[in-house]
Amino acid sequence: MLPDTRYARLRGERIAYQVLGEGPRDLVLTTGSFSYGDVEWEDATLARLLMRLASFAGVIRFDRRGTGASDPVPIQALPRGNPMWKSWSRSWTPSARRLRP
């Protein structure tokens, strides 16, 4: 069964995320610059990896701003470099933990 896609708010924009598994730690995962969480489950190898990770940790996977089911953003507003993506993911991840099923 696929996890539900939920949405967290970041500066008024919706960030799509899915939560699966349980464990003493949460693992935050995004699969790349262009991801679409609902569609990625169709890749059997990736689905097996996600289920394996969920067997020992809570997995919070998300579509970055401007990709997948998250709200679109203008190209000039996209972050430049990995540190900015990390900052954005840290800003909404705590709310995803509180919303775990």
C-alpha positions in Angstrom: 0.0 0.0 0.0 1.4 3.4 -1.0 1.7 6.1 1.7 -0.6 9.1 1.4 0.9 12.3 0.0 0.6 15.1 2.5 1.5 18.8 2.3 3.5 21.0 4.7 3.6 24.8 4.4 6.9 26.6 3.8 6.5 30.4 3.4 2.9 29.9 2.1 3.9 27.2 -0.4 2.9 23.6 -0.2 5.7 20.9 0.0 4.5 17.4 -0.9 5.8 14.7 1.4 5.1 11.0 2.3 5.8 9.3 5.6 6.3 5.6 5.9 7.8 3.2 8.5 8.6 3.6 12.1 11.7 3.5 14.1 13.8 5.3 16.6 15.2 7.7 14.0 13.7 9.6 11.0 15.4 9.5 7.7 14.7 12.5 5.4 15.0 11.6 1.7 14.6 13.3 -1.6 15.6 11.5 -4.8 17.0 14.3 -6.8 16.4 17.7 -8.3 13.3 16.5 -10.1 11.2 14.1 -8.2 7.6 13.1 -8.1 6.9 10.9 -5.1 3.7 9.3 -6.3 5.2 8.3 -9.6 8.5 7.0 -8.2 6.6 4.1 -6.5 6.3 2.6 -10.0 10.0 1.9 -10.1 10.3 -1.5 -8.4 13.9 -1.0 -7.4 13.2 2.3 -5.7 10.0 0.9 -4.1 12.0 -2.0 -2.6 14.7 0.5 -1.3 12.0 2.7 0.4 10.3 -0.3 2.0 13.7 -1.6 3.3 14.5 1.8 4.8 11.0 1.9 6.4 11.7 -1.4 8.1 14.1 0.2 10.6 13.4 3.9 10.4 10.7 6.5 9.8 11.2 7.7 6.3 10.0 11.2 5.3 10.4 11.6 1.6 9.5 14.9 -0.2 9.3 16.6 -3.5 11.4 19.7 -3.5 9.8 23.1 -4.1 9.0 23.4 -7.8 9.0 19.7 -8.5 6.5 16.8 -8.4 3.4 17.5 -6.4 4.9 20.5 -4.5 3.8 24.0 -5.5 5.7 25.4 -8.6 8.1 28.3 -8.1 9.6 30.7 -10.7 13.0 29.5 -12.0 14.8 32.6 -10.6 13.5 31.7 -7.1 15.0 28.2 -7.1 17.8 27.7 -4.6 21.4 27.6 -5.8 23.3 24.8 -4.3 22.9 22.0 -1.8 23.1 24.2 1.4 20.0 26.1 0.5 18.0 22.8 -0.2 19.1 21.5 3.3 17.9 24.7 4.9 14.5 24.4 3.3 14.1 20.7 4.2 15.1 21.5 7.9 12.5 24.2 8.0 9.4 22.0 7.4 10.6 18.5 8.5 9.6 19.0 12.2 6.0 19.5 11.2 6.2 16.3 9.1 7.3 14.3 12.2 4.3 15.6 14.2 2.0 14.5 11.4 3.2 10.9 11.2 0.3 8.4 11.1 
